[in-house]
Amino acid sequence: MEDYTIGIPIRNEELTLERCMDAATSQTLPPLLVLLCLNGSNEETIKISRKIERKSGGIVKILESEPGKANAWNKILRESPTDHILFTDGDSFLPKDAGEKMLMALDKNPECCVTGGDIFYLEPPNLPMAYGFFKKRLNRVYEVRNLNGANYMVIKNRLLALGKSFGIRLLQEDTINEDVLIGAI
């Protein structure tokens, strides 16, 4: 199976970053590298990021001078040593087999350059209204951790070629609004 990198743009994620990194570094198929991209983060997030980096030699932190998720994504795309990049958010927690499943999906579908899915996690003690809503409608509770974000794995060279065919350059100076471009693909 291919090597892959996990790319995490982070901005003020001090409350969730350690748990996010635990999930990223505990994959059933470990990533070659985890890239943290600070994009306008507060001092506490920066301090936690440095602590995480010191504890694990497999984590590289990229300081991004301009805030914005698009800037962080593009920096991760440029700096990743692997062609396969799994993007997640600093407040999201990957399932243990996310990398493995996404790589398998891309291997089975050679015409694809992106795979992924929404993160939909629910912790009843923290979200009582949402818990009640799902319990009433579904008669069961899904194991979930937060209600935002999305995970994507891209094949960098295929994604860049696809963007180029539509006249889109995925570089730092281009405007990418949050998850819109990858979500559209």
C-alpha positions as CSV (number, residue, x, y, z in Angstrom):
1,M,0.0,0.0,0.0
2,E,1.1,3.6,-0.7
3,D,2.7,5.8,1.9
4,Y,0.6,8.8,2.9
5,T,0.8,12.0,4.9
6,I,-1.8,13.4,7.2
7,G,-2.2,17.1,6.8
8,I,-3.9,19.1,9.6
9,P,-4.5,22.9,9.2
10,I,-4.9,24.2,12.7
11,R,-6.1,27.5,14.1
12,N,-6.8,28.0,17.8
13,E,-7.4,24.3,18.4
14,E,-5.9,24.1,21.9
15,L,-8.9,22.2,23.3
16,T,-8.9,19.4,20.7
17,L,-5.4,19.2,19.2
18,E,-3.9,16.6,21.4
19,R,-6.8,14.2,20.9
20,C,-6.7,14.9,17.2
21,M,-3.0,14.0,17.1
22,D,-3.6,10.9,19.1
23,A,-6.1,9.8,16.5
24,A,-3.8,10.7,13.6
25,T,-0.8,8.9,15.0
26,S,-2.8,5.8,16.0
27,Q,-3.8,4.7,12.6
28,T,-4.0,1.0,11.7
29,L,-1.8,1.9,8.8
30,P,0.5,4.6,10.2
31,P,1.2,7.7,8.1
32,L,4.7,8.4,6.9
33,L,4.4,11.9,8.3
34,V,1.9,14.2,10.0
35,L,2.1,17.9,8.9
36,L,0.6,20.5,11.3
37,C,0.1,23.8,9.6
38,L,-0.4,26.7,12.0
39,N,-2.4,29.4,10.3
40,G,-3.0,32.3,12.6
41,S,-3.2,30.3,15.8
42,N,-3.1,31.7,19.3
43,E,-0.1,31.2,21.6
44,E,-1.7,28.2,23.5
45,T,-2.2,26.3,20.3
46,I,1.4,27.0,19.2
47,K,2.7,25.8,22.6
48,I,0.7,22.6,22.4
49,S,1.9,22.0,18.9
50,R,5.5,22.4,19.9
51,K,4.9,19.9,22.8
52,I,3.4,17.4,20.4
53,E,6.3,17.8,18.0
54,R,8.9,17.2,20.7
55,K,7.2,14.0,21.8
56,S,7.0,12.5,18.4
57,G,9.7,12.7,15.7
58,G,7.2,11.9,13.0
59,I,5.4,15.2,13.3
60,V,6.4,18.3,11.3
61,K,5.0,21.6,12.1
62,I,4.8,24.2,9.4
63,L,4.4,27.8,10.4
64,E,2.1,29.6,8.1
65,S,2.4,33.4,8.1
66,E,-1.0,34.2,6.7
67,P,-4.1,32.9,8.4
68,G,-6.6,30.9,6.4
69,K,-7.4,27.3,5.8
70,A,-6.7,27.6,2.0
71,N,-3.2,28.8,2.8
72,A,-2.6,25.9,5.1
73,W,-4.0,23.4,2.6
74,N,-1.8,24.7,-0.1
75,K,1.3,24.7,2.1
76,I,0.6,21.1,3.1
77,L,0.1,20.1,-0.6
78,R,3.5,21.7,-1.4
79,E,5.4,20.3,1.5
80,S,4.0,16.7,1.6
81,P,6.7,14.2,0.7
82,T,4.0,11.7,-0.4
83,D,1.5,11.8,-3.2
84,H,-1.4,10.7,-1.0
85,I,-2.4,13.2,1.6
86,L,-5.2,12.7,4.2
87,F,-6.6,16.1,5.3
88,T,-8.4,16.5,8.5
89,D,-9.1,19.4,10.9
90,G,-7.5,20.1,14.3
91,D,-10.9,19.7,16.0
92,S,-11.6,16.3,14.3
93,F,-10.7,12.8,15.3
94,L,-9.9,10.3,12.6
95,P,-11.3,6.8,13.0
96,K,-8.4,4.4,13.6
97,D,-8.7,2.9,10.1
98,A,-9.4,6.1,8.1
99,G,-6.0,6.2,6.3
100,E,-6.2,2.5,5.4
101,K,-9.8,2.6,4.1
102,M,-9.2,5.8,2.1
103,L,-6.0,4.3,0.5
104,M,-8.0,1.1,-0.4
105,A,-10.8,3.2,-1.9
106,L,-8.4,5.1,-4.1
107,D,-6.6,1.9,-5.1
108,K,-9.9,0.3,-6.2
109,N,-10.8,3.4,-8.2
110,P,-7.8,4.5,-10.2
111,E,-9.9,7.2,-12.0
112,C,-10.4,9.0,-8.6
113,C,-8.2,11.7,-7.1
114,V,-10.2,12.3,-3.9
115,T,-12.0,10.2,-1.4
116,G,-13.4,11.0,2.0
117,G,-16.4,11.5,4.1
118,D,-17.9,13.8,6.6
119,I,-17.0,13.4,10.2
120,F,-20.2,12.9,12.2
121,Y,-19.5,12.1,15.8
122,L,-21.7,12.5,18.8
123,E,-20.8,12.4,22.5
124,P,-24.1,12.4,24.4
125,P,-22.8,14.1,27.6
126,N,-21.5,17.0,25.6
127,L,-24.4,17.4,23.2
128,P,-27.6,16.6,25.0
129,M,-29.9,18.2,22.4
130,A,-28.3,16.4,19.5
131,Y,-28.3,13.2,21.4
132,G,-32.1,13.4,22.0
133,F,-32.7,14.2,18.4
134,F,-30.8,11.2,17.1
135,K,-32.1,8.8,19.7
136,K,-35.7,9.7,18.8
137,R,-35.2,9.5,15.1
138,L,-32.7,6.6,14.8
139,N,-33.4,4.6,17.9
140,R,-29.6,4.2,18.3
141,V,-26.6,6.4,19.0
142,Y,-23.7,6.5,16.7
143,E,-20.2,6.7,18.2
144,V,-19.1,10.1,17.2
145,R,-16.7,12.7,18.5
146,N,-17.7,16.1,17.1
147,L,-20.2,17.5,14.6
148,N,-18.0,19.4,12.2
149,G,-15.3,18.9,9.7
150,A,-14.6,16.4,6.9
151,N,-11.8,14.0,6.1
152,Y,-10.4,13.8,2.6
153,M,-7.5,11.9,1.1
154,V,-6.2,13.3,-2.2
155,I,-3.7,12.0,-4.7
156,K,-1.7,15.2,-5.1
157,N,-0.5,14.8,-8.7
158,R,-4.0,13.7,-9.9
159,L,-5.7,16.5,-8.1
160,L,-3.3,19.1,-9.5
161,A,-3.7,17.7,-13.0
162,L,-7.5,17.8,-12.6
163,G,-7.3,21.4,-11.3
164,K,-5.1,22.4,-14.2
165,S,-7.5,20.9,-16.7
166,F,-10.1,23.3,-15.4
167,G,-7.7,26.2,-15.2
168,I,-7.4,26.1,-11.4
169,R,-4.0,26.3,-9.8
170,L,-3.8,25.0,-6.3
171,L,-1.2,27.4,-5.0
172,Q,-1.0,29.6,-2.0
173,E,-2.1,32.8,-3.9
174,D,-5.3,31.2,-5.2
175,T,-8.5,31.5,-3.3
176,I,-9.9,28.3,-1.9
177,N,-12.9,28.8,0.3
178,E,-12.7,26.2,3.1
179,D,-13.8,22.7,1.8
180,V,-15.6,24.0,-1.3
181,L,-13.0,22.9,-4.0
182,I,-12.4,19.4,-2.7
183,G,-16.0,19.0,-1.8
184,A,-17.0,19.9,-5.3
185,I,-14.7,17.3,-6.8
